[in-house]
Amino acid sequence: MTRTGSPGNTVLQATGRIRDKAAHVARVVEDKTPDPVRDRALRTATQVRDAASRAGRIAAHKAQGTLHGKSRGKSVRAALTGRSERSPMLAAAGVLATALLVRRARRAWQARQLRRK
């Protein structure tokens, strides 16, 4: 009786396939997304990231005297998250923009169908 692989290898292979599929889907969505929408999503993500960073800095500055140890570290970490997690924020902005475009197209299609009746 021979084994083809350990369970760990199977999990790694499945994880790799899922990662490849997700990357492929991301490329397809990016290719099909019009440039103005992508630019707007990038601009929005940048604004959100900057606002989160600014809010974190303000909160850290205001709380310098009142917060100690762990609490202060958490506020600083929250301020830095907006800057360090760019990819997930861009992905979320892309998904949101795509969802809005699909919704808008669907509503336009329904309106055209109603006008024809």
N, C-alpha and C positions, 0 to 999 in steps of 0.2 A: 504494500500500500504506500503510495507516494503522496506527499503533500505539495501542492503547487505554490504555497506561500503562507506566511504567518498572517494572523489577523491584523497585525500592525501594518504590514505591507498593503493589505487590501484597503485599509482605512486611508493610508497615504495616497494610494492610487485614486480612490474615490474623491478624496479632497482635491487632488490635482486636477481631476476631470471637472469637478465643480468650479474650481478656480479658473480653468481655461474657458469653460462655458460662460462664466460671468464676465470675463474679459472680452470674449467675443460679442456678447450681448451689448456690453458697454460701447464697443467700437461701432457696432451697427447703429445703436441709438445716436451716437455722436455723429456718424456719417449722415444719418437721415434728419438730424436737427439743423434747421436753417441757421446761418451765421448770425443774423440779428438776435435770434432767441438765445443762442449760445453766449453771445456777447453780453446780453442783458442778464443772463443767469450768472455769468462770471462777475459782472459788476455788482449784482445783488449779493452774491456770496462774499465778495470783498467788503461790501458795506456792512454786512452782518458780522463778519469776522472783526472788522475794525471797531464796530459798536460794542461787541462783546469784550474786546480787549480794553477799550476805553472804560467801559462800565466796571470791569474788574480792577483796573488801576485806580479809578475813583473810589471804589469800595475799599480797596486796600489802603489807600491814602487816608480816607475818613476813619478807618478802623485801626490805624496804627497804634493809637494809644489805648484802645479798648480791647482789642483782640490779642490773645496770647497763643503762642505755640502752634498747635494743630489747626486752630480756627484760621489764623492768619495764613498758614501754609495752604489751606484749602482755597482761600480767596485768591491767592496768588496763582495757584494751579488753575483755577477757573479762568483767570484772566489770560493765562498762557494757552489754554486749550483752543481758543478761537484762532490763534496764530499757528499752532502746531498741527491741527487737524484739518488741513486744507482739502485733502482729497475727499474725505467723507462729506464735507460741506459742499464741495463742487458737485459730487455725485447726487446729493440730496437736491441741490438746486436744479440739476439736469432732469431728475425724475419729476420734480414739481413742474418745471417748464413743459416737459413732455405731456404730463397729465393735463395741464391747462390747455395745451394745443389740441389734444385729443378731445377734450370736453368741448372746446370751441368749434372744432370741426364737426363734431356730432350734432351740436345745436344748430349749426348752419345747415347741415344736411336735413335735419328735421324741419327746419323752417322752409327749406325748398320743397320738401314733400308736402307740407301743408298748403303752400301756395299753389301747387299743381292740382290739388283736389278741388 
